[in-house]
């Protein structure tokens, strides 16, 4: 069936079923390319001209195939856990109460209060494509501790700072001290924390609501000189290291949500790899929200010293509540001379139901700095969850010959909205960066790529290659692209490719003529579209991904959902 492509209001002749290869161009030297003010972005929207009956039938089949029925059963449940929570509201008293409960030193409290002052002076950003009701920051609980041993009932609230008992908020000494109900909860999520069920090749930090339940393999890693623990433990046990690097990559005034996180962050992971050390195993964090009306504000800090290597895996899920919850996180990566950090994420927060009710508001700041020469940071992510996503993993290439990579697949369905992308800032000489972004929009969702490639004046011989592809499924999905390219050095070489394609009734009918049903046809087209990113997954997932490519969708995007499940399973070493 013919399709009509509209770009900035211009109608273009119908596209063939399979899109031709994108146009590649090289940015001329000393050229600073920015979208003009009248047209600040490139919007591509595909519309199919067909009869109402045919369009309705086609859309219904596609929506039925892509509907994720499994999330509620596998991840959408919650548990009645005795939690000690602070009252809703955001004020200096809230900050002091959180710091007191965590038994933090004075310098950490001062860090929080300064960040809170900056937060109060900032305005909510409105430049993204995301559209949602204003967030009431006074109607959120900013700290909920499911490990409090003496909480008399669910969501018992502390009324004031005087009610905080430091003795009953000590960190768990080991997983053996954890509540059996919590351990069973993680086991039901497919993340068993029992010693007998753990494999030995990945260390995991399990975070529930505002508290780390425990970190595995700490002693094994310590023998190799590697520090891996919750950020709360790191502040107490390694204060000099944390104080040196906290806020160095992402300052507290970097943006609105980074300031909020800096003021109220509860738990997260800290990892330090000393010089000339390869981390003996992968490290991972699994984030889980359980309490209703509670936000999660984790902080992750990873420092790879000179000539070290570490691979980090991250997974997350949340119950399928019909009310929105806020998740505002900050991730900081510091990479020394000749060091390498590989950071992989499967973002599988609850996305809301098929009518757009409920879901997580996901506002995350992720950034890494290649501080030394020949250092490398790689971001690989699969985004399938959350109702609203606002995230731009970035790399600042300060060291000469440093490398930054960003590989992403973002899937939005129903009424999800995702404004994601990356920034590659070239400062050092002979720096290189690579961007591969695959966006898939389904139903009434909106999927936006927003990226910046910046080459500063002293970044001689900088190189960048960007590939941004969008796929539209159905007649109401939208895909927007906002590429910013700024080149201030005549020796730089920048390559940018972009394409938009649409899975329509004609392609699916082509498969059916050859005996291939809708579900297998969708799986084949989507898997081929995303293969460039899946090839960047850790080696442990290579055979798993190849196997998934040929599996049946079974009523959802199995390619994504099963990868998410597997990635979460592997990320925490459990199957």
Rosetta blueprint (number, residue, H / E / L):
1 X L
2 X L
3 X E
4 X E
5 X E
6 X E
7 X E
8 X L
9 X L
10 X E
11 X E
12 X E
13 X L
14 X L
15 X L
16 X L
17 X L
18 X L
19 X L
20 X L
21 X L
22 X L
23 X L
24 X L
25 X E
26 X E
27 X L
28 X L
29 X L
30 X L
31 X L
32 X E
33 X E
34 X L
35 X L
36 X L
37 X L
38 X L
39 X L
40 X L
41 X L
42 X E
43 X E
44 X E
45 X E
46 X E
47 X E
48 X E
49 X L
50 X L
51 X L
52 X H
53 X H
54 X H
55 X H
56 X H
57 X H
58 X H
59 X H
60 X H
61 X H
62 X H
63 X H
64 X H
65 X H
66 X H
67 X L
68 X L
69 X L
70 X H
71 X H
72 X H
73 X H
74 X H
75 X L
76 X L
77 X L
78 X L
79 X L
80 X L
81 X L
82 X L
83 X L
84 X E
85 X E
86 X E
87 X L
88 X L
89 X L
90 X L
91 X L
92 X H
93 X H
94 X H
95 X H
96 X H
97 X H
98 X H
99 X H
100 X H
101 X H
102 X L
103 X L
104 X L
105 X L
106 X H
107 X H
108 X H
109 X H
110 X H
111 X H
112 X H
113 X H
114 X H
115 X H
116 X H
117 X H
118 X H
119 X H
120 X H
121 X L
122 X L
123 X L
124 X L
125 X L
126 X L
127 X L
128 X L
129 X L
130 X L
131 X L
132 X L
133 X L
134 X L
135 X L
136 X L
137 X H
138 X H
139 X H
140 X L
141 X E
142 X L
143 X L
144 X E
145 X E
146 X L
147 X L
148 X L
149 X L
150 X L
151 X L
152 X L
153 X L
154 X L
155 X L
156 X E
157 X E
158 X E
159 X L
160 X L
161 X H
162 X H
163 X H
164 X L
165 X L
166 X H
167 X H
168 X H
169 X H
170 X L
171 X L
172 X L
173 X L
174 X L
175 X H
176 X H
177 X H
178 X L
179 X L
180 X H
181 X H
182 X H
183 X H
184 X H
185 X H
186 X H
187 X H
188 X H
189 X L
190 X L
191 X L
192 X L
193 X L
194 X L
195 X H
196 X H
197 X H
198 X L
199 X L
200 X L
201 X L
202 X E
203 X E
204 X E
205 X E
206 X E
207 X E
208 X E
209 X L
210 X L
211 X E
212 X E
213 X E
214 X E
215 X E
216 X L
217 X L
218 X H
219 X H
220 X H
221 X H
222 X H
223 X H
224 X L
225 X L
226 X L
227 X E
228 X E
229 X E
230 X E
231 X H
232 X H
233 X H
234 X H
235 X H
236 X H
237 X H
238 X L
239 X H
240 X H
241 X H
242 X H
243 X H
244 X H
245 X H
246 X L
247 X L
248 X L
249 X L
250 X L
251 X L
252 X L
253 X L
254 X L
255 X L
256 X H
257 X H
258 X H
259 X H
260 X H
261 X H
262 X H
263 X H
264 X H
265 X L
266 X L
267 X L
268 X L
269 X E
270 X E
271 X E
272 X E
273 X E
274 X L
275 X L
276 X L
277 X L
278 X E
279 X L
280 X L
281 X L
282 X E
283 X E
284 X E
285 X E
286 X E
287 X E
288 X E
289 X E
290 X L
291 X L
292 X L
293 X L
294 X E
295 X L
296 X E
297 X L
298 X L
299 X E
300 X E
301 X E
302 X E
303 X E
304 X E
305 X L
306 X L
307 X L
308 X L
309 X E
310 X E
311 X E
312 X E
313 X E
314 X E
315 X E
316 X E
317 X E
318 X E
319 X L
320 X L
321 X L
322 X L
323 X L
324 X E
325 X E
326 X E
327 X E
328 X E
329 X E
330 X E
331 X E
332 X E
333 X E
334 X E
335 X E
336 X L
337 X L
338 X L
339 X L
340 X E
341 X E
342 X E
343 X E
344 X E
345 X E
346 X E
347 X E
348 X L
349 X L
350 X L
351 X L
352 X L
353 X L
354 X L
355 X L
356 X L
357 X L
358 X L
359 X E
360 X E
361 X E
362 X E
363 X E
364 X E
365 X E
366 X E
367 X E
368 X E
369 X E
370 X E
371 X L
372 X L
373 X L
374 X L
375 X L
376 X E
377 X E
378 X E
379 X E
380 X E
381 X E
382 X E
383 X E
384 X L
385 X L
386 X L
387 X L
388 X E
389 X E
390 X E
391 X E
392 X L
393 X L
394 X E
395 X E
396 X E
397 X E
398 X L
399 X L
400 X L
401 X L
402 X L
403 X E
404 X E
405 X E
406 X E
407 X E
408 X E
409 X E
410 X E
411 X E
412 X E
413 X L
414 X L
415 X L
416 X L
417 X E
418 X E
419 X E
420 X E
421 X E
422 X E
423 X E
424 X E
425 X E
426 X E
427 X L
428 X L
429 X L
430 X L
431 X L
432 X E
433 X E
434 X E
435 X E
436 X E
437 X E
438 X E
439 X E
440 X E
441 X E
442 X E
443 X L
444 X L
445 X L
446 X E
447 X E
448 X E
449 X E
450 X E
451 X E
452 X E
453 X E
454 X E
455 X E
456 X L
457 X L
458 X L
459 X L
460 X L
461 X L
462 X L
463 X E
464 X E
465 X E
466 X E
467 X E
468 X E
469 X E
470 X E
471 X E
472 X E
473 X E
474 X L
475 X L
476 X L
477 X L
478 X E
479 X E
480 X E
481 X E
482 X E
483 X E
484 X E
485 X E
486 X E
487 X E
488 X L
489 X L
490 X L
491 X L
492 X L
493 X E
494 X E
495 X E
496 X E
497 X E
498 X E
499 X E
500 X E
501 X E
502 X E
503 X E
504 X L
505 X H
506 X H
507 X H
508 X H
509 X H
510 X H
511 X H
512 X H
513 X H
514 X L
515 X L
516 X L
517 X L
518 X H
519 X H
520 X H
521 X H
522 X H
523 X H
524 X H
525 X H
526 X H
527 X H
528 X H
529 X H
530 X H
531 X H
532 X H
533 X H
534 X H
535 X L
536 X L
537 X L
538 X L
539 X H
540 X H
541 X H
542 X H
543 X H
544 X H
545 X H
546 X H
547 X H
548 X H
549 X H
550 X L
551 X L
552 X L
553 X L
554 X L
555 X L
556 X L
557 X L
558 X H
559 X H
560 X H
561 X H
562 X H
563 X H
564 X H
565 X H
566 X H
567 X H
568 X H
569 X H
570 X H
571 X H
572 X L
573 X L
574 X L
575 X L
